Amino acid sequence: MAVVLYSDIFLKHNFPSHPENAERLKSFMKSVSRFSIKIKEPKPVDMKLLEKIHDKRYISKVKSASMAGFEYLDPDTYVNEYSFKAAVFAAGACETGIELIKEGKNAVLCAVRPPGHHAEFKRAMGFCLFNNIVIAAVKSLESGFKKVFIVDFDAHHGNGTQHLIENYPQIFYFSTHQFPFYPGTGSTKENNFHIHNIPLPSGSGDETFIPIYTEVLPEIVHSFSPDILLVSAGFDFHTLDPLTGLNVSDKGMATIIKSVFNMAKAENIPILLTLEGGYNLKVLEKAGEILFDELSSFQEDTPLQKR
């Protein structure tokens, strides 16, 4: 049975008038009970692992600000009294997910808040406190995986993820994102042998995204030959998202989700996904339905050659 890692603590990191609020995750999780999925409580992240990703002083800053009550760490990113715990459990979900994969699970979804892919070594950014997907990537390497592939289809470039994996040639980072747009990074000039950005203009829709995810990306993944596939799953590429200008339909969203699972199947490797952005509640509910369906049918009883 497929596993979703989730905790109610993720709902307590909340500011109702902010676009990144608890209603997002409630909407995403609405349909999970209809599928053959086990919901499992994550554990808090190992602080030694977190300190490999983020500066100790920054971690202490987030903790202190959270303990003090409501505060903004940058113009976009808030904390309240529950935020540090939520962020520690969100990062811990990604660590736990890799442990479950090592134990035999083929597919794990981390349904977490706050998101992570903008978080830098010592800086909160773009609603993100700790970089959850990089936690998963480094944990993968520590667990014996030799090569890790990260796919990031959030509408915003994962600046933090790219910067944090720059010195890890065993980790490949692939991102499609609106450009020029927040956070301003992710041009093709930043590409190298293990970073591949595809910046897209506002208005890009299914006709642009579908060939990338069904034709271009599978070849890149196959060429890198990873042992595990990690996905920063942000759904703000959708045409109904209030914060972005991309134009992906429900059909395009389903195609993107299915494509990452198909790549894992084709490469015979496990997959872990963690939730990033997406700010239209109906879109998040639909994304959850599609993702849970794919997750529950991902041949959990088939041993993988690469683990």
GULOMI-626450 format. One record per residue (C-alpha): x, y, z; residue number from 1. Coordinates in steps of 0.5 Angstrom, whole numbers. Example, Ala and Ser with C-alpha at 12.3 -4.5 7.8 and 13.67 -1.06 7.14 Angstrom:
<setors>
<setor c1="25" c2="-9" c3="16" num="1"/>
<setor c1="27" c2="-2" c3="14" num="2"/>
</setors>
This chain:
<setors>
<setor c1="0" c2="0" c3="0" num="1"/>
<setor c1="3" c2="7" c3="-2" num="2"/>
<setor c1="4" c2="12" c3="4" num="3"/>
<setor c1="2" c2="19" c3="5" num="4"/>
<setor c1="6" c2="22" c3="10" num="5"/>
<setor c1="2" c2="28" c3="14" num="6"/>
<setor c1="1" c2="31" c3="21" num="7"/>
<setor c1="-4" c2="36" c3="23" num="8"/>
<setor c1="2" c2="40" c3="26" num="9"/>
<setor c1="2" c2="42" c3="18" num="10"/>
<setor c1="-5" c2="46" c3="19" num="11"/>
<setor c1="-2" c2="50" c3="25" num="12"/>
<setor c1="3" c2="54" c3="21" num="13"/>
<setor c1="-3" c2="59" c3="19" num="14"/>
<setor c1="-4" c2="66" c3="17" num="15"/>
<setor c1="-11" c2="66" c3="14" num="16"/>
<setor c1="-10" c2="72" c3="10" num="17"/>
<setor c1="-4" c2="69" c3="7" num="18"/>
<setor c1="-4" c2="65" c3="0" num="19"/>
<setor c1="0" c2="60" c3="4" num="20"/>
<setor c1="-5" c2="58" c3="9" num="21"/>
<setor c1="-8" c2="51" c3="12" num="22"/>
<setor c1="-14" c2="51" c3="7" num="23"/>
<setor c1="-9" c2="49" c3="2" num="24"/>
<setor c1="-7" c2="43" c3="5" num="25"/>
<setor c1="-14" c2="41" c3="7" num="26"/>
<setor c1="-16" c2="42" c3="0" num="27"/>
<setor c1="-11" c2="37" c3="-2" num="28"/>
<setor c1="-12" c2="32" c3="2" num="29"/>
<setor c1="-20" c2="32" c3="1" num="30"/>
<setor c1="-20" c2="26" c3="-3" num="31"/>
<setor c1="-15" c2="21" c3="0" num="32"/>
<setor c1="-20" c2="17" c3="4" num="33"/>
<setor c1="-22" c2="14" c3="-3" num="34"/>
<setor c1="-16" c2="11" c3="-5" num="35"/>
<setor c1="-12" c2="5" c3="-2" num="36"/>
<setor c1="-7" c2="9" c3="2" num="37"/>
<setor c1="-4" c2="9" c3="9" num="38"/>
<setor c1="-3" c2="16" c3="12" num="39"/>
<setor c1="3" c2="16" c3="17" num="40"/>
<setor c1="5" c2="21" c3="22" num="41"/>
<setor c1="12" c2="23" c3="20" num="42"/>
<setor c1="18" c2="24" c3="26" num="43"/>
<setor c1="22" c2="31" c3="27" num="44"/>
<setor c1="28" c2="31" c3="22" num="45"/>
<setor c1="34" c2="29" c3="25" num="46"/>
<setor c1="38" c2="36" c3="27" num="47"/>
<setor c1="45" c2="33" c3="25" num="48"/>
<setor c1="42" c2="32" c3="18" num="49"/>
<setor c1="38" c2="39" c3="18" num="50"/>
<setor c1="45" c2="42" c3="20" num="51"/>
<setor c1="48" c2="39" c3="14" num="52"/>
<setor c1="43" c2="43" c3="9" num="53"/>
<setor c1="42" c2="50" c3="13" num="54"/>
<setor c1="46" c2="54" c3="18" num="55"/>
<setor c1="46" c2="53" c3="25" num="56"/>
<setor c1="45" c2="60" c3="27" num="57"/>
<setor c1="39" c2="60" c3="22" num="58"/>
<setor c1="36" c2="54" c3="25" num="59"/>
<setor c1="36" c2="58" c3="31" num="60"/>
<setor c1="33" c2="64" c3="28" num="61"/>
<setor c1="27" c2="61" c3="26" num="62"/>
<setor c1="26" c2="57" c3="32" num="63"/>
<setor c1="27" c2="64" c3="36" num="64"/>
<setor c1="22" c2="68" c3="32" num="65"/>
<setor c1="17" c2="62" c3="32" num="66"/>
<setor c1="17" c2="62" c3="40" num="67"/>
<setor c1="16" c2="69" c3="40" num="68"/>
<setor c1="10" c2="69" c3="36" num="69"/>
<setor c1="8" c2="72" c3="29" num="70"/>
<setor c1="13" c2="75" c3="25" num="71"/>
<setor c1="16" c2="76" c3="18" num="72"/>
<setor c1="22" c2="73" c3="16" num="73"/>
<setor c1="22" c2="76" c3="10" num="74"/>
<setor c1="17" c2="80" c3="6" num="75"/>
<setor c1="13" c2="74" c3="4" num="76"/>
<setor c1="15" c2="69" c3="9" num="77"/>
<setor c1="11" c2="69" c3="16" num="78"/>
<setor c1="12" c2="64" c3="22" num="79"/>
<setor c1="7" c2="63" c3="28" num="80"/>
<setor c1="8" c2="60" c3="35" num="81"/>
<setor c1="7" c2="53" c3="31" num="82"/>
<setor c1="12" c2="54" c3="25" num="83"/>
<setor c1="18" c2="52" c3="27" num="84"/>
<setor c1="15" c2="45" c3="29" num="85"/>
<setor c1="11" c2="45" c3="23" num="86"/>
<setor c1="18" c2="46" c3="19" num="87"/>
<setor c1="22" c2="41" c3="23" num="88"/>
<setor c1="16" c2="35" c3="22" num="89"/>
<setor c1="16" c2="37" c3="14" num="90"/>
<setor c1="23" c2="36" c3="13" num="91"/>
<setor c1="22" c2="30" c3="18" num="92"/>
<setor c1="17" c2="27" c3="13" num="93"/>
<setor c1="22" c2="27" c3="7" num="94"/>
<setor c1="27" c2="24" c3="12" num="95"/>
<setor c1="22" c2="19" c3="14" num="96"/>
<setor c1="20" c2="18" c3="7" num="97"/>
<setor c1="27" c2="16" c3="4" num="98"/>
<setor c1="27" c2="11" c3="10" num="99"/>
<setor c1="21" c2="8" c3="8" num="100"/>
<setor c1="23" c2="7" c3="1" num="101"/>
<setor c1="30" c2="4" c3="4" num="102"/>
<setor c1="25" c2="-1" c3="7" num="103"/>
<setor c1="21" c2="-3" c3="1" num="104"/>
<setor c1="16" c2="2" c3="-1" num="105"/>
<setor c1="16" c2="4" c3="-8" num="106"/>
<setor c1="13" c2="11" c3="-8" num="107"/>
<setor c1="12" c2="16" c3="-2" num="108"/>
<setor c1="8" c2="23" c3="-2" num="109"/>
<setor c1="10" c2="28" c3="3" num="110"/>
<setor c1="4" c2="32" c3="4" num="111"/>
<setor c1="7" c2="38" c3="8" num="112"/>
<setor c1="7" c2="45" c3="10" num="113"/>
<setor c1="11" c2="50" c3="10" num="114"/>
<setor c1="14" c2="48" c3="3" num="115"/>
<setor c1="21" c2="48" c3="2" num="116"/>
<setor c1="24" c2="50" c3="-5" num="117"/>
<setor c1="26" c2="57" c3="-4" num="118"/>
<setor c1="29" c2="56" c3="3" num="119"/>
<setor c1="37" c2="58" c3="2" num="120"/>
<setor c1="43" c2="56" c3="7" num="121"/>
<setor c1="41" c2="61" c3="12" num="122"/>
<setor c1="35" c2="65" c3="9" num="123"/>
<setor c1="28" c2="64" c3="9" num="124"/>
<setor c1="24" c2="66" c3="2" num="125"/>
<setor c1="18" c2="65" c3="-2" num="126"/>
<setor c1="14" c2="62" c3="4" num="127"/>
<setor c1="19" c2="57" c3="5" num="128"/>
<setor c1="23" c2="55" c3="12" num="129"/>
<setor c1="27" c2="49" c3="11" num="130"/>
<setor c1="29" c2="46" c3="4" num="131"/>
<setor c1="25" c2="39" c3="4" num="132"/>
<setor c1="27" c2="36" c3="-2" num="133"/>
<setor c1="34" c2="37" c3="-1" num="134"/>
<setor c1="33" c2="34" c3="6" num="135"/>
<setor c1="31" c2="28" c3="2" num="136"/>
<setor c1="36" c2="28" c3="-3" num="137"/>
<setor c1="42" c2="28" c3="2" num="138"/>
<setor c1="38" c2="23" c3="6" num="139"/>
<setor c1="38" c2="19" c3="0" num="140"/>
<setor c1="46" c2="19" c3="-1" num="141"/>
<setor c1="47" c2="18" c3="6" num="142"/>
<setor c1="42" c2="12" c3="5" num="143"/>
<setor c1="46" c2="9" c3="0" num="144"/>
<setor c1="43" c2="12" c3="-7" num="145"/>
<setor c1="49" c2="14" c3="-11" num="146"/>
<setor c1="45" c2="18" c3="-16" num="147"/>
<setor c1="39" c2="23" c3="-14" num="148"/>
<setor c1="34" c2="26" c3="-19" num="149"/>
<setor c1="30" c2="32" c3="-17" num="150"/>
<setor c1="24" c2="34" c3="-22" num="151"/>
<setor c1="21" c2="41" c3="-20" num="152"/>
<setor c1="15" c2="43" c3="-24" num="153"/>
<setor c1="13" c2="49" c3="-19" num="154"/>
<setor c1="11" c2="55" c3="-23" num="155"/>
<setor c1="17" c2="59" c3="-19" num="156"/>
<setor c1="24" c2="57" c3="-20" num="157"/>
<setor c1="27" c2="53" c3="-14" num="158"/>
<setor c1="33" c2="58" c3="-12" num="159"/>
<setor c1="34" c2="54" c3="-6" num="160"/>
<setor c1="34" c2="47" c3="-8" num="161"/>
<setor c1="39" c2="49" c3="-14" num="162"/>
<setor c1="44" c2="53" c3="-10" num="163"/>
<setor c1="44" c2="48" c3="-4" num="164"/>
<setor c1="46" c2="42" c3="-9" num="165"/>
<setor c1="51" c2="46" c3="-13" num="166"/>
<setor c1="57" c2="42" c3="-9" num="167"/>
<setor c1="53" c2="35" c3="-10" num="168"/>
<setor c1="55" c2="32" c3="-17" num="169"/>
<setor c1="51" c2="26" c3="-15" num="170"/>
<setor c1="44" c2="30" c3="-15" num="171"/>
<setor c1="41" c2="33" c3="-22" num="172"/>
<setor c1="36" c2="38" c3="-21" num="173"/>
<setor c1="31" c2="40" c3="-27" num="174"/>
<setor c1="26" c2="45" c3="-27" num="175"/>
<setor c1="21" c2="48" c3="-31" num="176"/>
<setor c1="18" c2="55" c3="-29" num="177"/>
<setor c1="16" c2="62" c3="-31" num="178"/>
<setor c1="21" c2="67" c3="-32" num="179"/>
<setor c1="23" c2="72" c3="-31" num="180"/>
<setor c1="19" c2="72" c3="-25" num="181"/>
<setor c1="20" c2="71" c3="-17" num="182"/>
<setor c1="25" c2="69" c3="-15" num="183"/>
<setor c1="29" c2="72" c3="-21" num="184"/>
<setor c1="33" c2="66" c3="-22" num="185"/>
<setor c1="33" c2="60" c3="-26" num="186"/>
<setor c1="36" c2="62" c3="-33" num="187"/>
<setor c1="39" c2="57" c3="-38" num="188"/>
<setor c1="46" c2="61" c3="-36" num="189"/>
<setor c1="46" c2="57" c3="-30" num="190"/>
<setor c1="45" c2="50" c3="-33" num="191"/>
<setor c1="51" c2="46" c3="-32" num="192"/>
<setor c1="52" c2="38" c3="-32" num="193"/>
<setor c1="47" c2="37" c3="-27" num="194"/>
<setor c1="43" c2="43" c3="-27" num="195"/>
<setor c1="38" c2="44" c3="-32" num="196"/>
<setor c1="33" c2="50" c3="-32" num="197"/>
<setor c1="27" c2="51" c3="-37" num="198"/>
<setor c1="25" c2="58" c3="-36" num="199"/>
<setor c1="18" c2="59" c3="-39" num="200"/>
<setor c1="14" c2="66" c3="-41" num="201"/>
<setor c1="8" c2="67" c3="-38" num="202"/>
<setor c1="2" c2="64" c3="-42" num="203"/>
<setor c1="6" c2="58" c3="-43" num="204"/>
<setor c1="1" c2="52" c3="-43" num="205"/>
<setor c1="-1" c2="45" c3="-45" num="206"/>
<setor c1="3" c2="45" c3="-51" num="207"/>
<setor c1="9" c2="47" c3="-48" num="208"/>
<setor c1="9" c2="43" c3="-42" num="209"/>
<setor c1="7" c2="36" c3="-45" num="210"/>
<setor c1="12" c2="35" c3="-50" num="211"/>
<setor c1="17" c2="37" c3="-44" num="212"/>
<setor c1="15" c2="32" c3="-39" num="213"/>
<setor c1="13" c2="27" c3="-44" num="214"/>
<setor c1="19" c2="27" c3="-49" num="215"/>
<setor c1="25" c2="32" c3="-46" num="216"/>
<setor c1="25" c2="30" c3="-39" num="217"/>
<setor c1="25" c2="22" c3="-40" num="218"/>
<setor c1="31" c2="23" c3="-44" num="219"/>
<setor c1="35" c2="27" c3="-39" num="220"/>
<setor c1="33" c2="22" c3="-33" num="221"/>
<setor c1="35" c2="16" c3="-37" num="222"/>
<setor c1="41" c2="19" c3="-39" num="223"/>
<setor c1="43" c2="21" c3="-32" num="224"/>
<setor c1="41" c2="14" c3="-30" num="225"/>
<setor c1="39" c2="16" c3="-22" num="226"/>
<setor c1="37" c2="11" c3="-17" num="227"/>
<setor c1="31" c2="15" c3="-14" num="228"/>
<setor c1="27" c2="20" c3="-17" num="229"/>
<setor c1="25" c2="26" c3="-12" num="230"/>
<setor c1="19" c2="31" c3="-14" num="231"/>
<setor c1="18" c2="38" c3="-12" num="232"/>
<setor c1="10" c2="38" c3="-13" num="233"/>
<setor c1="8" c2="45" c3="-14" num="234"/>
<setor c1="1" c2="46" c3="-17" num="235"/>
<setor c1="1" c2="54" c3="-19" num="236"/>
<setor c1="3" c2="52" c3="-26" num="237"/>
<setor c1="-5" c2="52" c3="-27" num="238"/>
<setor c1="-9" c2="57" c3="-31" num="239"/>
<setor c1="-13" c2="58" c3="-25" num="240"/>
<setor c1="-7" c2="60" c3="-20" num="241"/>
<setor c1="-8" c2="67" c3="-17" num="242"/>
<setor c1="0" c2="68" c3="-16" num="243"/>
<setor c1="2" c2="66" c3="-23" num="244"/>
<setor c1="2" c2="67" c3="-31" num="245"/>
<setor c1="2" c2="60" c3="-33" num="246"/>
<setor c1="-3" c2="57" c3="-37" num="247"/>
<setor c1="-3" c2="49" c3="-35" num="248"/>
<setor c1="-10" c2="46" c3="-36" num="249"/>
<setor c1="-13" c2="40" c3="-31" num="250"/>
<setor c1="-11" c2="35" c3="-37" num="251"/>
<setor c1="-4" c2="38" c3="-37" num="252"/>
<setor c1="-3" c2="38" c3="-30" num="253"/>
<setor c1="-5" c2="30" c3="-30" num="254"/>
<setor c1="0" c2="29" c3="-36" num="255"/>
<setor c1="5" c2="32" c3="-32" num="256"/>
<setor c1="4" c2="28" c3="-25" num="257"/>
<setor c1="3" c2="21" c3="-29" num="258"/>
<setor c1="9" c2="23" c3="-33" num="259"/>
<setor c1="14" c2="23" c3="-27" num="260"/>
<setor c1="11" c2="16" c3="-24" num="261"/>
<setor c1="12" c2="13" c3="-31" num="262"/>
<setor c1="19" c2="16" c3="-31" num="263"/>
<setor c1="20" c2="12" c3="-25" num="264"/>
<setor c1="17" c2="6" c3="-27" num="265"/>
<setor c1="21" c2="6" c3="-34" num="266"/>
<setor c1="28" c2="7" c3="-30" num="267"/>
<setor c1="25" c2="2" c3="-25" num="268"/>
<setor c1="27" c2="7" c3="-19" num="269"/>
<setor c1="23" c2="9" c3="-13" num="270"/>
<setor c1="19" c2="16" c3="-13" num="271"/>
<setor c1="18" c2="21" c3="-7" num="272"/>
<setor c1="14" c2="27" c3="-8" num="273"/>
<setor c1="13" c2="33" c3="-3" num="274"/>
<setor c1="8" c2="39" c3="-4" num="275"/>
<setor c1="11" c2="46" c3="-6" num="276"/>
<setor c1="6" c2="51" c3="-8" num="277"/>
<setor c1="-1" c2="52" c3="-11" num="278"/>
<setor c1="-6" c2="57" c3="-9" num="279"/>
<setor c1="-12" c2="55" c3="-12" num="280"/>
<setor c1="-16" c2="51" c3="-7" num="281"/>
<setor c1="-20" c2="47" c3="-13" num="282"/>
<setor c1="-14" c2="46" c3="-17" num="283"/>
<setor c1="-10" c2="43" c3="-10" num="284"/>
<setor c1="-16" c2="38" c3="-9" num="285"/>
<setor c1="-16" c2="36" c3="-16" num="286"/>
<setor c1="-8" c2="35" c3="-16" num="287"/>
<setor c1="-9" c2="31" c3="-10" num="288"/>
<setor c1="-14" c2="26" c3="-13" num="289"/>
<setor c1="-10" c2="25" c3="-19" num="290"/>
<setor c1="-4" c2="24" c3="-15" num="291"/>
<setor c1="-7" c2="19" c3="-10" num="292"/>
<setor c1="-10" c2="15" c3="-16" num="293"/>
<setor c1="-3" c2="15" c3="-19" num="294"/>
<setor c1="1" c2="13" c3="-12" num="295"/>
<setor c1="-4" c2="8" c3="-10" num="296"/>
<setor c1="-3" c2="4" c3="-17" num="297"/>
<setor c1="4" c2="5" c3="-17" num="298"/>
<setor c1="6" c2="-3" c3="-17" num="299"/>
<setor c1="8" c2="-3" c3="-9" num="300"/>
<setor c1="9" c2="-10" c3="-10" num="301"/>
<setor c1="14" c2="-10" c3="-15" num="302"/>
<setor c1="21" c2="-10" c3="-12" num="303"/>
<setor c1="26" c2="-5" c3="-16" num="304"/>
<setor c1="32" c2="-7" c3="-18" num="305"/>
<setor c1="35" c2="0" c3="-16" num="306"/>
<setor c1="34" c2="1" c3="-8" num="307"/>
</setors>
